[in-house]
Amino acid sequence: MGTKSHICICLSAKREGQLVQPRTKRLFLHVGHGKTGTSFLQNVLVLSQDNLLEDHILYPTDVSRESANFGEVTSGNARHIFESLSSVDEFLSSIEERESSILLSSEFLFLHFPDILKEEGSARELFSTLRRHGFEQIDVLLFIRDPISFAVSAWLQLIKSNRGQLDLSDFLSTTTARYPSRVRRFIEICINHDLVSLTILNYSRIKENQISALSSWLGVNESRFVIPSNVKVNRSLTGGEACIIKLLNSSGAHFDGHVGKELASLLPNVPSSGVTFPLELQIDFLHSMRQDIDFVSNFTGIEHAYRDDLIEDAMDVYCFSKEQLEIISEYLINHAIPGSHFQQKTTIRHKLKSIISKRFSSKK
């Protein structure tokens, strides 16, 4: 298996004041994980393709620059590549740009990449395939997020996608909420391979400086990156939005479309609001993952270690803007009333708009 991989804790792509360009072909893997600004970074990479290629880094994708600039959510450019060894070889064989390093970004890599590495035989075959295509090193960038902040964001994302029915207290017992154990597994597998260089950064520490972190990891100047017009991508639901959508998810009715995604897309700058999360429940949740939290933090160092930051327990009283109510009511009209009842829809739509208009005009 070779010696342990290099764990990069700090951002150290500079030497004597100059950014270091890759000297050999490298395979860069940005693996997420979820709820760490992945969609935003992927849109930046789409818009920065030409600049990156000038720096000998290829980011292959079929996502349009218009979509990336608007801030649409994608699954990156590597959803299926590491599902099997044959798909890796097939992908690399299809690349016409032979002299450049390759950059792949997908949260699915967080799941598929270690599955290939964990078996000695498949890991050996993967490295053989990469060498055959001229790659000497795999550079992996893994963003983590403080446990409480991540669990709340993951719960809200599940609700937004129309799959969330659990209360937050029940969600905390699921593997989806307990990511420190998954991060630990990822680290334990990666460090056994000397061709893997793993960089671990805490999104909770560098949320406002992700582009700087990305540029340092890749060894390119930060000015090479093009920022989307819409920098707020895939925002979390507010507590009120989550409450309504969870009720719809639990109703047993079938709704086409995703009102949560519509709210996030049409109103991207709505600030997040609190959720009901008792402090004692947060403390118990952290305690139950203590061994995994400490394991990961030992590898990241103090700067990017997990923190036990708690969030304020919000009241079950929610506020909505006029725009939020209009989107929600329009969604219910379109999806809860049979399509043939056009007149009924029109009547209800006018009544709801009248109520909303009067409610907000009375506050002025």
TILUM-55981 format. One line per 10 residues: number of its first residue (from 1); for each residue y, z, x of C-alpha. Coordinates in steps of 0.25 Angstrom, whole numbers, padded with zeros to 4 digits, m for minus. Layout:
N
NUM) Y Z X; ... .
This chain:
364
1) 0000 0000 0000; 0010 0002 0012; 0020 0012 0014; 0029 0018 0004; 0040 0010 m0002; 0055 0013 0002; 0062 0021 m0009; 0077 0017 m0008; 0085 0029 m0013; 0099 0024 m0009 .
11) 0106 0011 m0011; 0106 0006 0004; 0108 m0009 0004; 0119 m0008 0014; 0118 m0009 0029; 0131 m0007 0038; 0140 m0010 0025; 0133 m0023 0022; 0123 m0026 0010; 0109 m0030 0016 .
21) 0103 m0043 0010; 0088 m0044 0009; 0082 m0049 0021; 0069 m0053 0015; 0064 m0057 0001; 0063 m0045 m0008; 0059 m0043 m0022; 0069 m0034 m0029; 0064 m0027 m0041; 0073 m0019 m0050 .
31) 0064 m0012 m0059; 0073 m0004 m0069; 0068 0005 m0074; 0073 0005 m0088; 0086 0011 m0093; 0093 0010 m0079; 0102 m0002 m0081; 0092 m0013 m0079; 0097 m0023 m0089; 0111 m0022 m0083 .
41) 0106 m0025 m0069; 0098 m0036 m0074; 0110 m0043 m0080; 0118 m0041 m0067; 0106 m0048 m0060; 0106 m0060 m0069; 0121 m0062 m0067; 0120 m0060 m0052; 0108 m0069 m0050; 0117 m0080 m0042 .
51) 0123 m0069 m0033; 0110 m0062 m0030; 0103 m0075 m0027; 0114 m0078 m0016; 0110 m0065 m0010; 0095 m0070 m0010; 0091 m0061 m0022; 0085 m0069 m0034; 0085 m0063 m0048; 0077 m0072 m0057 .
61) 0080 m0072 m0072; 0082 m0080 m0084; 0092 m0071 m0091; 0105 m0078 m0094; 0117 m0073 m0087; 0124 m0073 m0101; 0114 m0063 m0106; 0115 m0055 m0093; 0130 m0055 m0094; 0130 m0050 m0109 .
71) 0121 m0039 m0105; 0108 m0043 m0112; 0095 m0034 m0109; 0084 m0041 m0101; 0071 m0037 m0095; 0075 m0042 m0081; 0068 m0053 m0073; 0055 m0047 m0070; 0048 m0042 m0083; 0035 m0048 m0080 .
81) 0035 m0052 m0066; 0027 m0039 m0061; 0018 m0038 m0072; 0007 m0044 m0063; 0006 m0049 m0049; 0004 m0064 m0054; 0017 m0063 m0061; 0024 m0058 m0048; 0018 m0070 m0040; 0022 m0080 m0051 .
91) 0036 m0075 m0052; 0038 m0075 m0037; 0032 m0089 m0036; 0042 m0094 m0046; 0054 m0090 m0038; 0061 m0103 m0032; 0071 m0094 m0024; 0061 m0091 m0012; 0071 m0084 m0002; 0077 m0074 m0011 .
101) 0073 m0060 m0015; 0070 m0058 m0029; 0076 m0048 m0039; 0068 m0043 m0051; 0073 m0034 m0062; 0065 m0028 m0074; 0061 m0015 m0079; 0047 m0020 m0081; 0046 m0020 m0066; 0046 m0004 m0066 .
111) 0033 m0005 m0074; 0026 m0018 m0068; 0030 m0017 m0053; 0023 m0003 m0051; 0011 m0008 m0059; 0008 m0019 m0048; 0011 m0009 m0036; 0002 0002 m0041; m0011 m0005 m0038; m0013 m0008 m0023 .
121) m0019 m0022 m0025; m0008 m0027 m0034; 0003 m0021 m0025; m0003 m0028 m0013; m0004 m0041 m0021; 0011 m0040 m0026; 0016 m0038 m0011; 0007 m0049 m0007; 0013 m0058 m0017; 0028 m0054 m0014 .
131) 0025 m0057 0001; 0020 m0070 m0002; 0033 m0073 m0009; 0041 m0068 0002; 0045 m0054 m0003; 0044 m0043 0007; 0049 m0031 m0001; 0051 m0026 m0016; 0063 m0019 m0018; 0063 m0011 m0031 .
141) 0075 m0005 m0038; 0072 0006 m0048; 0082 0013 m0056; 0079 0026 m0063; 0087 0035 m0073; 0088 0050 m0075; 0077 0054 m0085; 0085 0059 m0097; 0095 0047 m0096; 0083 0037 m0095 .
151) 0075 0044 m0106; 0086 0043 m0116; 0090 0029 m0113; 0075 0024 m0113; 0074 0031 m0127; 0086 0024 m0132; 0081 0010 m0127; 0068 0012 m0134; 0076 0014 m0147; 0085 0003 m0144 .
161) 0073 m0007 m0143; 0068 m0002 m0157; 0056 0005 m0151; 0061 0019 m0151; 0057 0029 m0162; 0055 0041 m0154; 0065 0053 m0153; 0070 0055 m0139; 0062 0068 m0138; 0049 0060 m0140 .
171) 0053 0048 m0132; 0054 0058 m0119; 0039 0059 m0119; 0036 0044 m0118; 0034 0037 m0104; 0046 0029 m0107; 0055 0041 m0106; 0049 0047 m0094; 0053 0037 m0083; 0052 0046 m0071 .
181) 0037 0045 m0071; 0038 0030 m0071; 0048 0030 m0060; 0039 0039 m0052; 0027 0030 m0054; 0036 0018 m0050; 0040 0025 m0037; 0026 0030 m0034; 0020 0016 m0034; 0032 0009 m0027 .
191) 0032 0018 m0015; 0018 0015 m0011; 0022 0000 m0007; 0030 m0003 0005; 0035 m0016 0000; 0043 m0009 m0011; 0056 m0003 m0009; 0060 0005 m0021; 0075 0009 m0024; 0077 0020 m0035 .
201) 0090 0022 m0041; 0094 0031 m0053; 0102 0023 m0063; 0108 0036 m0068; 0115 0038 m0055; 0120 0023 m0053; 0121 0017 m0067; 0135 0013 m0064; 0132 0007 m0050; 0119 m0001 m0053 .
211) 0124 m0014 m0047; 0128 m0007 m0034; 0114 m0001 m0034; 0108 m0015 m0037; 0116 m0022 m0026; 0112 m0011 m0016; 0097 m0013 m0019; 0098 m0028 m0018; 0107 m0028 m0006; 0117 m0037 m0012 .
221) 0132 m0034 m0014; 0136 m0028 m0027; 0146 m0039 m0030; 0135 m0049 m0031; 0131 m0044 m0045; 0137 m0049 m0058; 0140 m0039 m0069; 0137 m0043 m0083; 0148 m0043 m0093; 0141 m0032 m0101 .
231) 0137 m0021 m0092; 0131 m0012 m0103; 0117 m0017 m0105; 0107 m0011 m0114; 0115 0001 m0117; 0108 0013 m0123; 0109 0016 m0138; 0118 0027 m0143; 0112 0039 m0149; 0116 0034 m0163 .
241) 0111 0020 m0161; 0098 0026 m0156; 0096 0035 m0168; 0098 0024 m0178; 0089 0014 m0170; 0078 0025 m0169; 0078 0027 m0184; 0076 0012 m0186; 0065 0012 m0175; 0058 0023 m0183 .
251) 0060 0017 m0197; 0048 0008 m0196; 0056 m0004 m0200; 0055 m0016 m0192; 0069 m0021 m0186; 0071 m0034 m0178; 0081 m0033 m0167; 0086 m0021 m0160; 0099 m0014 m0165; 0099 m0006 m0153 .
261) 0100 m0018 m0144; 0110 m0024 m0153; 0119 m0011 m0151; 0117 m0011 m0136; 0120 m0026 m0135; 0132 m0027 m0144; 0138 m0013 m0141; 0134 m0012 m0126; 0146 m0002 m0123; 0143 0009 m0133 .
271) 0142 0021 m0125; 0129 0029 m0125; 0128 0042 m0133; 0119 0054 m0133; 0106 0056 m0139; 0099 0069 m0144; 0091 0074 m0132; 0090 0090 m0132; 0092 0095 m0118; 0079 0103 m0117 .
281) 0072 0090 m0120; 0079 0083 m0109; 0075 0095 m0099; 0060 0095 m0104; 0060 0080 m0102; 0065 0081 m0088; 0055 0092 m0085; 0043 0084 m0089; 0046 0073 m0079; 0051 0082 m0068 .
291) 0040 0078 m0058; 0043 0063 m0060; 0058 0065 m0059; 0057 0073 m0046; 0047 0062 m0040; 0057 0051 m0043; 0069 0059 m0038; 0062 0062 m0025; 0062 0047 m0022; 0076 0043 m0027 .
301) 0083 0054 m0020; 0094 0063 m0026; 0104 0051 m0029; 0095 0044 m0038; 0086 0055 m0043; 0083 0058 m0057; 0093 0069 m0063; 0090 0078 m0075; 0103 0074 m0081; 0102 0079 m0096 .
311) 0110 0072 m0107; 0118 0079 m0118; 0110 0081 m0131; 0118 0073 m0142; 0119 0076 m0156; 0113 0068 m0167; 0126 0063 m0172; 0129 0048 m0168; 0142 0039 m0168; 0142 0024 m0170 .
321) 0153 0014 m0168; 0156 0004 m0179; 0149 m0007 m0170; 0136 0001 m0169; 0136 0003 m0184; 0138 m0012 m0187; 0127 m0016 m0177; 0117 m0006 m0183; 0120 m0009 m0197; 0119 m0024 m0195 .
331) 0106 m0022 m0188; 0101 m0014 m0200; 0106 m0025 m0210; 0099 m0036 m0203; 0086 m0029 m0200; 0084 m0019 m0212; 0087 m0029 m0223; 0078 m0041 m0226; 0084 m0054 m0221; 0084 m0060 m0235 .
341) 0094 m0050 m0241; 0106 m0057 m0235; 0115 m0052 m0246; 0110 m0037 m0245; 0113 m0038 m0230; 0127 m0043 m0232; 0130 m0032 m0242; 0125 m0021 m0233; 0132 m0027 m0221; 0145 m0027 m0228 .
351) 0143 m0012 m0233; 0139 m0007 m0219; 0151 m0014 m0212; 0160 m0009 m0223; 0155 0006 m0221; 0156 0004 m0205; 0170 m0002 m0206; 0175 0009 m0215; 0169 0020 m0207; 0175 0016 m0194 .
361) 0189 0012 m0200; 0190 0026 m0206; 0189 0032 m0192; 0201 0025 m0188 .
